[in-house]
């Protein structure tokens, strides 16, 4: 099994990184780029690359978010279709 398939984080932890609670007195927020990566990772894992766990996010997508300037140039539709086809096989067995 690929090691990146086993490395996941909880969605609630990821959401807490980019969406602090109102009224929190934490003054050490993460830098803007880290927050943007966390938000995009959460968004991608909930929409295009959702899986059956529903509560975990694969960190394999972080490699795609390394350079935020290139994120808009990716063919996300083709990637989502490949992901869907890859997971349809095991789902039908």
MILUMTI-101561 format. One record per residue: x, y, z of N, C-alpha, C in turn; residue in three letters; chain. Coordinates in Angstrom, 3 decimals, always signed. Example, Ala and Ser with C-alpha at 12.3 -4.5 7.8 and 13.67 -1.06 7.14 Angstrom:
2
+13.190, -5.690, +7.800, +12.300, -4.500, +7.800, +13.200, -3.300, +7.800, ALA, A
+12.850, -2.250, +7.080, +13.670, -1.060, +7.140, +12.900, +0.030, +7.870, SER, A
//
This chain:
93
+0.845, -1.178, +0.000, +0.000, +0.000, +0.000, +0.889, +1.238, +0.000, UNK, A
+0.476, +2.229, -0.734, +1.205, +3.486, -0.813, +1.147, +4.200, +0.535, UNK, A
+2.284, +4.715, +0.990, +2.331, +5.344, +2.326, +1.478, +6.605, +2.374, UNK, A
+1.354, +7.325, +1.252, +0.554, +8.552, +1.276, -0.929, +8.258, +1.468, UNK, A
-1.381, +7.045, +1.172, -2.782, +6.693, +1.396, -3.082, +6.539, +2.872, UNK, A
-2.068, +6.220, +3.660, -2.288, +6.019, +5.093, -2.118, +7.304, +5.885, UNK, A
-1.477, +8.308, +5.322, -1.231, +9.544, +6.045, -2.401, +10.500, +5.851, UNK, A
-3.170, +10.646, +6.906, -4.348, +11.505, +6.851, -4.416, +12.364, +8.100, UNK, A
-5.208, +13.420, +8.012, -5.508, +14.261, +9.176, -7.018, +14.373, +9.273, UNK, A
-7.506, +14.668, +10.456, -8.946, +14.818, +10.654, -9.406, +16.150, +10.077, UNK, A
-10.594, +16.153, +9.470, -11.134, +17.376, +8.884, -11.395, +18.435, +9.941, UNK, A
-11.823, +18.021, +11.125, -12.093, +19.008, +12.179, -10.801, +19.693, +12.621, UNK, A
-9.678, +18.963, +12.646, -8.396, +19.579, +12.993, -7.981, +20.552, +11.905, UNK, A
-8.140, +20.142, +10.662, -7.758, +21.001, +9.542, -8.610, +22.265, +9.522, UNK, A
-9.901, +22.114, +9.769, -10.783, +23.281, +9.784, -10.416, +24.231, +10.920, UNK, A
-9.972, +23.694, +12.037, -9.587, +24.561, +13.156, -8.327, +25.364, +12.841, UNK, A
-7.532, +24.901, +11.890, -6.315, +25.620, +11.505, -6.625, +26.846, +10.679, UNK, A
-7.662, +26.801, +9.835, -7.951, +27.942, +8.970, -9.187, +28.702, +9.379, UNK, A
-9.913, +28.231, +10.373, -11.128, +28.909, +10.798, -11.169, +28.941, +12.330, UNK, A
-10.405, +29.843, +12.955, -10.422, +29.881, +14.419, -11.783, +30.330, +14.938, UNK, A
-12.117, +29.886, +16.117, -13.403, +30.221, +16.722, -13.484, +31.711, +17.021, UNK, A
-14.682, +32.241, +16.890, -14.903, +33.658, +17.183, -14.648, +33.915, +18.664, UNK, A
-13.950, +34.981, +18.936, -13.663, +35.343, +20.309, -12.431, +34.671, +20.876, UNK, A
-11.756, +33.860, +20.080, -10.539, +33.212, +20.575, -9.447, +34.253, +20.764, UNK, A
-8.683, +34.080, +21.808, -7.638, +35.054, +22.118, -6.270, +34.626, +21.589, UNK, A
-6.263, +33.716, +20.643, -5.018, +33.256, +20.055, -4.499, +34.324, +19.095, UNK, A
-3.340, +34.896, +19.385, -2.787, +35.956, +18.544, -1.739, +35.424, +17.586, UNK, A
-1.435, +34.154, +17.642, -0.419, +33.589, +16.756, -1.101, +32.774, +15.657, UNK, A
-1.737, +33.444, +14.714, -2.370, +32.762, +13.591, -1.298, +32.324, +12.608, UNK, A
-1.553, +31.254, +11.881, -0.585, +30.807, +10.893, -0.471, +31.815, +9.749, UNK, A
+0.634, +31.782, +9.021, +0.786, +32.707, +7.887, -0.315, +32.495, +6.846, UNK, A
-0.515, +33.483, +6.020, -1.607, +33.465, +5.050, -1.477, +32.294, +4.080, UNK, A
-0.286, +32.004, +3.599, -0.122, +30.906, +2.639, -0.446, +29.556, +3.271, UNK, A
-0.068, +29.351, +4.516, -0.394, +28.090, +5.200, -1.898, +27.969, +5.396, UNK, A
-2.528, +29.071, +5.729, -3.977, +29.063, +5.898, -4.669, +28.782, +4.572, UNK, A
-4.163, +29.353, +3.490, -4.743, +29.113, +2.164, -4.584, +27.645, +1.770, UNK, A
-3.432, +27.061, +2.048, -3.228, +25.645, +1.729, -4.172, +24.754, +2.544, UNK, A
-4.329, +25.061, +3.818, -5.218, +24.274, +4.666, -6.655, +24.374, +4.172, UNK, A
-7.077, +25.573, +3.800, -8.437, +25.749, +3.300, -8.642, +25.007, +1.983, UNK, A
-7.687, +25.120, +1.054, -7.803, +24.432, -0.230, -7.784, +22.919, -0.050, UNK, A
-6.963, +22.434, +0.866, -6.930, +20.997, +1.138, -8.276, +20.529, +1.677, UNK, A
-8.855, +21.288, +2.572, -10.174, +20.959, +3.115, -11.232, +20.991, +2.016, UNK, A
-11.199, +22.014, +1.195, -12.180, +22.163, +0.131, -12.069, +21.037, -0.895, UNK, A
-10.867, +20.710, -1.315, -10.671, +19.636, -2.292, -11.090, +18.282, -1.729, UNK, A
-10.789, +18.051, -0.461, -11.121, +16.749, +0.128, -12.621, +16.588, +0.372, UNK, A
-13.344, +17.683, +0.461, -14.798, +17.610, +0.676, -15.586, +17.604, -0.624, UNK, A
-14.984, +18.063, -1.710, -15.735, +18.173, -2.961, -15.208, +17.209, -4.023, UNK, A
-14.064, +17.485, -4.577, -13.561, +16.697, -5.705, -13.026, +15.328, -5.306, UNK, A
-12.358, +15.246, -4.165, -11.675, +14.012, -3.785, -12.226, +13.438, -2.485, UNK, A
-13.545, +13.433, -2.367, -14.183, +12.893, -1.166, -14.069, +11.371, -1.152, UNK, A
-13.968, +10.810, +0.044, -13.919, +9.354, +0.165, -14.955, +8.904, +1.190, UNK, A
-14.975, +7.621, +1.456, -16.014, +7.072, +2.323, -15.819, +7.387, +3.796, UNK, A
-14.617, +7.795, +4.203, -14.396, +8.063, +5.624, -15.225, +9.263, +6.088, UNK, A
-15.246, +10.314, +5.289, -16.033, +11.485, +5.629, -15.441, +12.355, +6.719, UNK, A
-14.421, +11.873, +7.410, -13.863, +12.670, +8.504, -12.351, +12.829, +8.406, UNK, A
-11.743, +12.269, +7.362, -10.293, +12.342, +7.244, -9.913, +12.900, +5.881, UNK, A
-8.741, +13.541, +5.840, -8.215, +14.160, +4.627, -6.857, +13.562, +4.339, UNK, A
-6.650, +13.102, +3.113, -5.351, +12.565, +2.732, -4.386, +13.715, +2.495, UNK, A
-3.194, +13.599, +3.039, -2.218, +14.666, +2.855, -1.474, +14.535, +1.531, UNK, A
-1.834, +13.545, +0.713, -1.219, +13.404, -0.608, -1.522, +14.617, -1.483, UNK, A
-2.635, +15.299, -1.214, -2.998, +16.483, -1.989, -2.110, +17.683, -1.678, UNK, A
-1.390, +17.643, -0.572, -0.524, +18.771, -0.220, +0.564, +19.004, -1.253, UNK, A
+1.010, +17.946, -1.905, +2.033, +18.087, -2.946, +1.527, +18.975, -4.076, UNK, A
+0.231, +18.872, -4.388, -0.346, +19.700, -5.439, -0.481, +21.160, -5.019, UNK, A
-0.546, +21.404, -3.728, -0.742, +22.762, -3.218, +0.567, +23.428, -2.814, UNK, A
+1.683, +22.828, -3.187, +2.990, +23.360, -2.796, +3.217, +24.759, -3.364, UNK, A
+2.926, +24.954, -4.642, +3.073, +26.264, -5.269, +1.684, +26.812, -5.574, UNK, A
+1.244, +27.777, -4.797, -0.114, +28.297, -4.939, -0.328, +29.027, -6.262, UNK, A
+0.739, +29.473, -6.898, +0.599, +30.153, -8.192, +0.208, +29.184, -9.302, UNK, A
+0.534, +27.911, -9.158, +0.241, +26.919, -10.195, -1.090, +26.198, -9.983, UNK, A
-1.736, +26.399, -8.861, -2.970, +25.666, -8.546, -4.058, +25.931, -9.580, UNK, A
-4.166, +27.131, -10.074, -5.180, +27.467, -11.060, -4.913, +26.887, -12.435, UNK, A
-3.708, +26.414, -12.666, -3.332, +25.862, -13.968, -3.593, +24.366, -14.080, UNK, A
-3.915, +23.721, -12.977, -4.131, +22.274, -12.989, -5.477, +21.932, -13.610, UNK, A
-5.558, +20.767, -14.217, -6.807, +20.263, -14.788, -7.538, +19.484, -13.696, UNK, A
-8.256, +20.201, -12.839, -8.901, +19.580, -11.696, -10.009, +18.632, -12.116, UNK, A
-10.683, +18.925, -13.214, -11.744, +18.035, -13.692, -11.190, +16.680, -14.106, UNK, A
-10.075, +16.685, -14.823, -9.448, +15.427, -15.234, -8.932, +14.662, -14.019, UNK, A
-8.396, +15.381, -13.040, -7.904, +14.725, -11.825, -9.053, +14.094, -11.039, UNK, A
-10.174, +14.791, -10.956, -11.330, +14.252, -10.244, -11.899, +13.028, -10.973, UNK, A
-11.904, +13.060, -12.300, -12.386, +11.921, -13.068, -11.473, +10.709, -12.883, UNK, A
-10.171, +10.924, -12.904, -9.222, +9.822, -12.674, -9.392, +9.256, -11.269, UNK, A
-9.591, +10.121, -10.281, -9.815, +9.685, -8.899, -11.094, +8.855, -8.795, UNK, A
-12.141, +9.310, -9.474, -13.410, +8.583, -9.468, -13.255, +7.200, -10.090, UNK, A
-12.607, +7.126, -11.248, -12.415, +5.832, -11.910, -11.547, +4.898, -11.078, UNK, A
-10.543, +5.445, -10.413, -9.656, +4.631, -9.585, -10.417, +4.010, -8.411, UNK, A
-11.375, +4.729, -7.876, -12.108, +4.243, -6.706, -13.391, +3.486, -7.047, UNK, A
-13.811, +3.539, -8.287, -14.999, +2.782, -8.685, -14.740, +1.277, -8.681, UNK, A
-13.538, +0.870, -9.052, -13.213, -0.551, -9.079, -13.390, -1.222, -7.730, UNK, A
-12.691, -0.757, -6.683, -12.871, -1.368, -5.367, -14.287, -1.207, -4.813, UNK, A
-14.972, -0.138, -5.195, -16.321, +0.080, -4.667, -17.321, -0.921, -5.238, UNK, A
-17.063, -1.432, -6.431, -18.002, -2.358, -7.058, -17.715, -3.803, -6.704, UNK, A
-16.593, -4.085, -6.062, -16.253, -5.457, -5.695, -16.877, -5.843, -4.394, UNK, A
//
